[in-house]
Amino acid sequence: MAKRYLVRTFGCQMNEHDSERLAGLLEGDGYEPARDESEADVVVLNTCCIREGADTRLYGTLGHLKGLKERRSAEGSDLEIMVAGCLAQKDRESLLERAPHVDVVLGTHNVGRAVELLADHRESGRPIVEILEATVDADNEQFPSALPVVRENPWAAWVTIQVGCDNNCAFCIVPAVRGPEVSRPFGDILAELERAAAQGVTEVTLLGQNVNSYGRDLTLSARSELKAAHGEEPATMRHRVGGSWMQGERRPRPLFSDLLRAAGEVPGIERIRYTSPHPKDLRSDTIAAMADVAAVCEHLHLPLQSGSDEVLAAMHRGYTAERYLQRLSEARAVVGDLAVSTDIIVGFPGESDADFEATLEVAAEAAYDNAYTFVYSPRPGTEAAASEAPEVPRAVATERMSRLRAVVERSSRMANEARVGRREEVLVEGPSKRDPRRLTGRTRHNRLVHFEPQRPLRPGSYAEVEVTSASTTHLIGSLVEVLSTPKHRTKIPVAAL
């Protein structure tokens, strides 16, 4: 009987994509997915350390697994536990001290080694810890060779276009756990998009810590190579930087707009999303590509973090509130019917009443369709955690959060109510969790829609839905017509003989 695995994911889209790779590697080694920990032979915890409570959630889960592992051992079987991801990268020294029953610890740069590390543990009989400072594969390249993936939704794919970050925002631990910014070769990304489309994927999300700066490092190195070669084009350069750059001025610049345009030409890809952009690097050519490329969704996630120039400077964000609003205005003027979401932190060290009032003013003027709001929590190893600026009392931060949410929810509700009576293209995700009679899907603006089908529709279908009512969080509608059915294959379980 095949062994079974379970992957539990904490954190962002990067972690979710890494979990797909971990699942793909395990299934490639003969494992089958388990429904829960009780039937798993291997449990992988893919961790995050961005938000407060990440340590508590991880070690609470590990405490539960310790008891399960001990019961399995008493019954003569085994449970292997692997911890991966950002928290593993950060807590490399202390994780096994706090949880000695963990069998394998690996960081953010060596996901592709998961199966080998499990084998090393079995052979040695001792815990294995492997934390690398850079992502390498057997050929010593920055990005590992294409890894197998098991997608949660076979019609949608995450596609990594860069790793790491060079921005060093005062509140963020990402540069410490993901490393400096490195862009993936242009041709490799397109090849992955083509493979995904051939497997029936119709929606892709391009992933990076700062997608707006994608390719700047590639063009800097390409420019240097061209100078050293006296203008002669090295054989692999076009693959690394794309044809548009080679045919242009060949000056160092980001390639993100080029990538959006090239991705939009991949047959079968109907929707392109991306996350996350940085406001200071949002360029006019990217906005133009969003407007020109039919597959790029009319949705921009543009993290504000704060509306106070003083707080933004303390965060090292690289823009002012006025500059942020200017770029947002430009995007809305160029991209028709654009939906905008954001991230906002409340209670950053030193945030005054006046600073928070500025955030409320910007949030109201921006009129976001959706916002992810957080009370600041210090992350050890970041500049903000060591700041001598006065701490905002928790009660004050909580009260501010309540006021901010009221502003955001008002604009969200108004934006959703403005869709009533309109017909929306909806990508079906499956039955609603609250009402299985209804289907749930998302519009191109990333709005959640619930509707009752006249006949069964497979997840991954596209449907036209007329919006009949709206709330702050979702739309409700009625099916007008089915636009297309899924292209991916459905796995059919085979009964054991």
C-alpha positions in Angstrom: 0.0 0.0 0.0 1.3 3.4 -1.0 2.4 5.8 1.8 0.4 9.0 2.2 1.3 12.6 2.7 -0.3 15.8 4.0 1.0 19.3 3.3 -0.3 22.1 5.5 0.4 25.7 4.3 0.8 28.8 6.3 1.2 32.2 4.6 1.3 33.8 1.2 0.9 32.7 -2.4 4.7 32.0 -2.5 4.1 29.4 0.2 1.1 28.0 -1.5 3.1 27.5 -4.7 6.0 25.9 -2.8 3.4 23.5 -1.3 2.2 22.6 -4.7 5.8 21.7 -5.5 6.3 19.7 -2.3 3.1 17.7 -3.1 4.3 17.1 -6.7 7.7 15.8 -5.5 6.1 13.5 -2.9 3.6 12.1 -5.5 6.4 11.6 -7.9 8.1 9.5 -5.2 5.0 7.3 -5.0 3.0 9.0 -2.2 -0.7 9.5 -2.3 -2.5 12.4 -0.6 -4.0 11.9 2.8 -7.3 13.5 4.0 -5.8 14.4 7.4 -2.9 13.9 9.8 -4.4 10.7 11.2 -3.9 8.8 8.0 -0.6 10.5 6.8 2.8 8.9 6.9 4.5 12.2 6.2 3.2 15.6 7.3 4.8 18.7 5.8 4.3 22.1 7.5 5.2 24.8 5.0 5.6 27.9 7.3 5.3 31.7 7.2 6.9 34.2 9.5 5.4 37.5 8.1 2.6 38.0 10.6 2.4 37.8 14.4 1.4 34.4 15.7 3.3 32.4 13.1 5.5 30.8 15.8 2.5 30.0 18.0 0.6 28.3 15.1 3.6 26.3 14.1 4.6 25.1 17.5 1.0 24.4 18.5 0.6 22.2 15.5 3.9 20.5 16.2 2.7 19.8 19.8 -0.3 18.0 18.4 1.8 16.0 16.0 4.2 15.0 18.7 1.3 13.2 20.5 0.3 11.6 17.2 3.8 10.5 16.4 4.2 8.9 19.9 1.0 7.0 19.5 2.0 5.8 16.1 5.4 4.6 17.5 3.7 2.7 20.2 1.6 1.0 17.6 4.7 0.0 15.6 4.3 2.5 12.8 5.9 5.9 12.1 5.0 9.4 11.3 7.6 11.6 9.7 7.4 15.4 10.2 9.0 17.9 7.9 9.1 21.7 8.5 9.7 23.9 5.5 9.4 27.5 4.5 10.2 31.0 5.9 10.0 30.2 9.6 12.2 27.2 9.1 14.7 29.5 7.3 14.5 32.0 10.1 14.5 29.6 13.1 17.1 27.2 11.8 19.1 27.2 15.1 16.2 26.8 17.5 13.5 24.8 15.7 14.9 21.4 16.7 15.6 22.6 20.2 11.9 23.4 20.6 10.6 20.5 18.7 13.1 17.6 18.7 10.5 15.2 17.2 10.8 17.0 13.8 12.6 14.8 11.3 13.5 17.2 8.5 13.9 20.9 8.4 14.5 22.7 5.0 14.4 26.3 4.1 13.0 28.5 1.2 15.8 27.8 -1.2 15.9 24.0 -1.4 12.2 22.8 -1.8 13.4 20.5 -4.6 15.4 18.5 -2.1 12.5 17.4 0.1 12.4 13.8 -1.0 16.2 13.3 -0.8 16.2 14.8 2.7 13.5 12.4 3.9 15.6 9.5 2.5 18.6 10.9 4.3 16.6 10.9 7.6 15.5 7.3 7.1 19.1 6.2 6.3 20.7 8.0 9.2 18.0 7.7 11.8 18.6 11.3 12.9 17.0 14.7 12.2 18.1 16.4 9.0 18.5 20.2 8.7 19.4 21.8 5.4 19.1 25.6 5.1 20.7 27.2 2.1 21.3 30.9 1.5 20.6 30.8 -2.2 18.5 28.7 -4.6 20.6 26.3 -6.7 20.0 23.1 -8.6 22.3 20.4 -9.9 23.6 22.7 -12.6 24.3 25.5 -10.1 21.7 27.8 -11.6 19.7 30.3 -9.5 16.3 28.7 -10.2 15.9 25.0 -9.9 14.8 22.9 -12.9 11.1 22.6 -13.4 9.6 20.8 -10.4 6.4 18.8 -10.6 3.3 20.4 -9.0 0.0 19.2 -7.7 -2.3 22.1 -8.1 -5.2 22.6 -5.7 -7.2 24.0 -8.6 -6.1 22.3 -11.9 -7.4 25.2 -14.0 -5.3 27.8 -12.2 -1.5 28.0 -11.7 1.0 30.1 -9.7 4.0 30.9 -11.8 7.1 32.3 -10.0 8.9 35.1 -12.0 11.4 36.2 -9.3 12.5 35.3 -5.8 13.7 37.5 -3.0 13.5 41.3 -2.5 15.8 44.2 -2.5 13.5 46.8 -0.9 14.2 46.2 2.8 11.0 47.7 4.1 11.4 48.3 7.9 8.6 46.0 8.9 9.3 43.0 6.5 11.3 39.9 7.1 11.2 38.6 3.5 14.7 39.7 2.5 16.1 37.8 5.4 14.3 34.6 4.6 13.9 34.7 0.8 17.2 36.5 0.0 18.0 39.2 -2.5 15.9 39.8 -5.6 16.7 37.5 -8.5 14.6 37.3 -11.7 13.8 34.1 -13.5 14.9 33.9 -17.2 12.2 35.3 -19.5 12.1 32.2 -21.7 11.7 29.8 -18.8 8.6 31.6 -17.6 7.0 31.5 -21.0 7.8 27.8 -21.3 6.1 27.1 -18.0 3.1 29.1 -19.1 2.9 27.0 -22.3 3.2 23.7 -20.3 0.4 24.9 -17.9 -1.9 25.8 -20.8 -1.3 22.4 -22.4 -2.4 20.8 -19.1 -5.7 22.8 -19.2 -4.8 25.8 -17.0 -6.6 28.9 -18.1 -5.8 31.4 -15.3 -2.3 32.1 -14.1 -0.9 34.4 -11.4 2.6 35.7 -11.8 4.4 35.7 -8.4 7.2 37.8 -7.0 7.9 40.0 -4.0 8.1 43.0 -6.3 6.9 42.0 -9.8 7.2 45.6 -11.1 11.0 45.3 -10.9 11.1 41.9 -12.6 14.0 41.7 -15.1 16.0 44.7 -14.0 18.8 42.5 -12.8 18.6 40.5 -16.0 19.0 43.5 -18.2 21.8 44.9 -16.1 23.9 41.8 -16.5 22.9 41.5 -20.2 24.1 45.1 -20.8 27.4 44.3 -19.2 27.8 41.1 -21.3 27.1 43.0 -24.5 29.8 45.5 -23.6 32.3 42.8 -22.9 31.4 41.1 -26.1 31.6 44.3 -28.1 27.9 44.2 -29.0 27.8 40.6 -30.1 24.8 38.7 -28.8 25.6 35.7 -26.6 23.6 32.6 -27.6 21.4 32.5 -24.5 20.7 36.2 -24.0 17.4 36.4 -26.0 16.1 33.5 -23.8 17.0 35.3 -20.6 15.7 38.8 -21.4 13.2 38.3 -24.2 13.0 39.5 -27.8 11.6 43.0 -27.1 14.5 44.0 -25.0 17.0 42.7 -27.6 15.2 44.7 -30.4 15.0 47.9 -28.4 17.5 50.3 -26.9 19.1 47.6 -24.7 19.2 49.8 -21.7 18.8 48.4 -18.2 15.1 48.4 -17.2 12.4 46.1 -15.8 10.9 43.6 -18.2 7.5 43.2 -16.5 5.5 44.9 -19.2 7.3 42.8 -21.8 6.4 39.7 -19.8 2.7 40.7 -19.6 2.5 41.2 -23.3 4.3 37.9 -24.1 2.2 35.9 -21.6 -1.0 37.3 -23.2 0.1 35.6 -26.4 0.2 32.1 -24.9 -2.7 30.1 -26.4 -5.1 28.9 -23.8 -4.3 31.4 -21.1 -7.5 33.5 -20.7 -6.7 35.3 -17.4 -3.4 36.7 -16.1 -3.1 38.1 -12.6 0.0 39.2 -10.7 1.1 39.9 -7.2 2.6 41.8 -5.6 3.6 45.0 -7.2 5.4 47.9 -5.4 3.9 51.4 -5.8 7.3 53.0 -6.2 8.1 50.8 -9.2 4.7 50.9 -11.0 5.6 52.2 -14.4 3.5 53.6 -17.3 4.5 50.7 -19.6 3.1 48.2 -17.1 -0.2 50.2 -16.9 -0.3 50.3 -20.7 0.3 46.6 -21.0 -2.6 46.0 -18.5 -4.9 48.0 -20.8 -3.6 46.5 -24.1 -3.4 42.8 -23.2 -6.9 41.2 -23.2 -5.9 38.3 -20.9 -4.6 40.6 -18.1 -7.4 41.1 -15.5 -8.6 44.5 -14.6 -7.4 44.2 -11.1 -4.5 46.0 -9.4 -3.3 45.1 -6.0 -1.3 48.1 -4.9 -0.1 48.0 -1.2 -0.4 51.4 0.5 0.7 50.3 4.0 0.2 53.9 5.4 -1.2 57.2 4.2 1.2 59.2 6.3 4.4 60.5 4.6 6.3 60.3 7.9 5.3 56.7 8.5 6.0 55.8 4.9 9.5 57.3 5.2 10.0 55.3 8.5 8.9 52.2 6.7 11.4 52.9 3.8 8.6 52.6 1.2 10.1 55.0 -1.3 6.9 57.0 -2.1 4.7 59.6 -0.6 0.9 59.5 -0.3 0.6 62.0 -3.1 2.8 60.0 -5.4 0.8 56.8 -4.6 -2.5 58.5 -5.4 -1.0 59.9 -8.7 0.0 56.4 -9.8 -3.3 55.0 -8.8 -5.1 57.8 -10.8 -3.0 57.1 -13.8 -3.8 53.4 -13.7 -7.5 54.1 -13.4 -7.4 56.5 -16.3 -5.7 54.0 -18.6 -7.2 50.7 -17.6 -11.0 50.8 -18.0 -13.2 49.5 -15.1 -10.2 48.8 -12.9 -10.6 47.2 -9.5 -8.0 48.1 -6.8 -7.1 46.3 -3.6 -4.4 47.1 -1.1 -2.6 46.3 2.2 -2.6 48.7 5.1 -0.7 48.4 8.5 -2.2 50.1 11.5 -0.1 51.0 14.6 3.4 51.1 13.1 5.9 52.3 15.7 5.6 56.1 16.2 2.2 56.4 14.3 0.4 59.4 15.7 -3.2 60.3 15.6 -2.4 62.7 12.8 -0.6 59.9 10.9 -3.6 57.6 11.2 -6.0 60.3 10.1 -3.9 60.7 7.0 -4.3 57.0 6.3 -8.0 57.3 6.7 -8.0 60.2 4.2 -6.0 58.3 1.6 -8.1 55.1 2.0 -11.3 57.1 1.5 -9.9 58.9 -1.6 -8.5 55.7 -3.1 -12.0 54.0 -2.7 -10.6 50.5 -2.6 -12.6 47.6 -3.8 -11.0 45.5 -1.1 -8.2 45.9 1.5 -6.2 43.6 3.7 -5.7 45.4 7.0 -3.3 44.4 9.8 -2.4 45.7 13.2 1.4 46.0 13.2 3.3 43.2 14.9 7.1 43.3 15.3 9.0 40.6 13.5 12.4 39.8 15.1 15.2 40.6 12.7 13.5 43.6 11.1 14.5 47.3 11.6 11.1 48.2 12.9 11.3 45.6 15.7 14.4 47.3 17.0 13.0 50.8 16.6 13.1 53.3 19.4 9.9 55.0 18.2 7.1 54.9 20.7 5.0 51.8 20.6 1.3 52.3 19.8 -0.8 50.8 22.6 -2.7 47.7 21.5 -6.1 49.3 22.5 -5.3 52.3 20.4 -4.3 50.2 17.4 -7.4 48.1 17.7 -9.7 51.2 17.8 -7.9 52.6 14.8 -8.3 49.3 12.9 -12.0 49.4 13.6 -12.3 52.9 12.1 -10.2 51.9 9.1 -12.3 48.9 8.4 -15.4 51.0 8.4 -13.9 53.2 5.7 -12.7 50.3 3.6 -16.0 48.3 4.0 -18.0 51.4 2.9 -16.1 51.7 -0.4 -16.1 47.9 -0.9 -19.9 47.8 -0.5 -20.4 50.8 -2.9 -18.1 49.2 -5.5 -20.0 45.9 -5.3 -23.4 47.6 -5.4 -22.4 49.4 -8.6 -22.1 45.9 -10.2 -25.8 45.1 -9.7 -27.5 44.7 -13.1 -24.3 44.1 -14.9 -23.2 40.8 -16.5 -19.9 39.4 -15.3 -17.6 36.7 -16.6 -17.1 34.3 -13.8 -14.6 31.5 -13.4 -16.3 28.7 -11.5 -14.5 27.4 -8.4 -17.0 25.0 -7.1 -20.0 24.7 -4.7 -20.4 27.5 -2.1 -19.3 26.4 1.4 -22.4 27.9 3.0 -24.9 26.8 0.4 -23.9 23.8 -1.7 -26.9 24.5 -4.0 -25.0 27.5 -5.2 -21.8 27.7 -7.2 -19.0 30.1 -6.3 -16.6 31.8 -8.7 -14.6 35.0 -9.3 -14.9 37.8 -11.8 -11.9 39.3 -13.6 -11.9 41.9 -10.9 -11.4 39.1 -8.3 -14.8 39.6 -6.8 -16.5 36.6 -5.3 -19.8 35.6 -6.9 -22.4 33.1 -5.8 -25.1 31.9 -8.2 -27.5 29.0 -8.8 -26.8 27.0 -11.9 -29.5 25.5 -14.0 -27.4 22.4 -14.5 -24.1 21.0 -13.0 -21.0 23.0 -13.9 -17.5 21.6 -13.4 -15.0 23.9 -11.6 -12.9 25.6 -14.1 -15.9 26.5 -16.3 -16.5 30.1 -17.4 -20.0 31.5 -17.1 -21.7 34.7 -17.7 -23.7 35.8 -14.6 -26.0 38.7 -14.2 -25.5 40.3 -10.8 -28.8 40.6 -8.9 -27.6 41.8 -5.4 -24.4 42.7 -3.6 -22.9 42.8 -0.1 -19.6 44.1 1.3 -17.8 40.8 0.6 -19.5 39.2 -2.4 -22.0 39.4 -5.3 -25.1 37.3 -5.9 -26.3 36.6 -9.4 -28.1 34.4 -11.9 -26.6 32.3 -14.7 -27.0 33.8 -18.1 -25.0 31.3 -20.2 -22.1 28.9 -20.0 -19.2 30.4 -21.9 -16.8 27.4 -21.8 -16.1 24.2 -20.1 -12.9 23.1 -18.4 -9.9 22.0 -20.4 -8.1 20.2 -17.6 -8.4 16.5 -17.0 -10.3 15.2 -14.0 -8.6 12.5 -11.9 -10.8 9.4 -11.4 -10.0 7.4 -8.3 -9.2 3.7 -8.9 -10.7 1.4 -6.3 -8.2 -1.0 -4.6 -8.5 -4.6 -5.6 
